[in-house]
């Protein structure tokens, strides 16, 4: 698992701001291809859904095409990944799994 800290705590490690900027630059390099679409896999819990809504707001403000897919567990992620990999209309250039950790 990779931890992306906020910019002020990142030091010399990549921050979530840098990760978001990489998504934006990939979208802007090829805005009319399927590589420019962002697919967000979201766990069906309150924290993940809230984070997805915030991310969706950012994508809308930056005119990024996106799709949110709910997944439950590792099997759900693997199923979506396999489905997307076999779809001829979709080109997976990068597959990144984002997970929100919370303490109970």
N, C-alpha and C positions, 0 to 999 in steps of 0.2 A: 504494500500500500504506500502511496506517495502522499505526503502531507504538504499542502500548499498554504503557507501562513499568509496573513495580511501583509501588505507592503512594508509597514513600519516595523514588523517583527522578522522579516525575511532575511535580513543581512545579505549574505552572498548566495542564498538559495532562491530558486524561482518562487514568486508569490502568485496568488490567485489572480492578481491584476495582469501579470505577465501571461498567464495561461489564457485568460480571456482575450488579451490582445493577439495572441497567436491564433485563436479561433477567428477573430475579426480579420486578420491579415489573410488567412487561408480563404475566407469567404470572398474577400475583395480581389484576390488574385484570379478567381474564376467564378464570377457572379452568375453566369448563366448555365453552369454545369451542375451535375448532382453532387460534385465535391464541395459545392458551396453550401449545401443544406446541412443543418445541424440536427442531429437526433439526440434527444435527451432521454435517458432511461431513468425512471424515478421509482423509488420504493413507495408502496402505498402506506405511508405514515405521515403524520402531520408535519413533522420537521422537514422531511424530504419534499413534500408537496409545497410547503411555504418557500423553500429554497428554489424550487423549480419555477414558482410564480415570479419570484424576484429575477431569476435568470431570464425568464420569458419577457419580462418588462424591459430588461437591458437589450435583449435581441430585437424587440420591436423598435426601440429608440434608435438602434444602429442599423435598422433595415436588414436584418439577418433572417433568412428563411429557416424555420426550425419546426420540429415536430416533437411532441412529448409522448413517450410510450411508458405506461406503467408496467413495472416488472416486480415479481416477488421472488427473491432469492437468486442464488447462483444459477439454478436451472432456467429461470425466466430470462436472465441475462444471456446465457448461452443459446437459448432458443431464439431470441430476437437477433443475436449476432449471426447465427446460422441462417436464419430467414433472410436477413439483409445481404449476407454474403452470396446467397444463391439467386437473389433477385437481379436480373440483367439490367434493370433501370437504375440500380444503386451501385455506386463505386465507393467502397470503404477505403479511404486513404489513411485514416487514423481511427482507432477505436479506443476511447478513453472512458473508463468507468469512474464516475464520481460518486462518492459515498459520504453521507453526512453522519458523523458519529455523535451520539448523544449519551449522556449518563442518565441512568434511571434511578 
